[in-house]
Amino acid sequence: KGATADSLPPLCCVGDTIDLDSLPKRLFPEEAATVFPLKNNSSNNGQQQFVIVGTIAIVTASSDAGSNGRKVDITWWCRRSTIRTLTLNVEATGATLAHANGRMPLIF
């Protein structure tokens, strides 16, 4: 029997710290991972937020203003295989990522 995404062991945990200059191979085994900064808003207290997209996982992460932005804490993640759709809003300033366990809004 093939394993489903829900039955696979976790790749990481919310709160794990990763380095954007040296992404962990268990999440991003190839060099093709792409890091997208997300728009800052007044409610995130100076934190910079990112979406990191690879062939195995998609991760959202944030960094404190004083950390120079390269060390980030994982705020959400999912396996790429559980992504169903990515829908851009009309203004192309945000999107909704639909996955097997719900939806994740992203603001660019």
Secondary structure as GFF3:
##gff-version 3
##sequence-region A 1 108
A	DSSP	three_ten_helix	5	7	.	.	.	ID=ss1
A	DSSP	beta_strand	17	19	.	.	.	ID=ss2
A	DSSP	beta_strand	34	37	.	.	.	ID=ss3
A	DSSP	three_ten_helix	42	44	.	.	.	ID=ss4
A	DSSP	beta_strand	48	53	.	.	.	ID=ss5
A	DSSP	beta_strand	57	63	.	.	.	ID=ss6
A	DSSP	three_ten_helix	65	67	.	.	.	ID=ss7
A	DSSP	beta_strand	71	79	.	.	.	ID=ss8
A	DSSP	three_ten_helix	80	82	.	.	.	ID=ss9
A	DSSP	beta_strand	83	88	.	.	.	ID=ss10
A	DSSP	beta_strand	94	99	.	.	.	ID=ss11
A	DSSP	beta_strand	102	107	.	.	.	ID=ss12
###
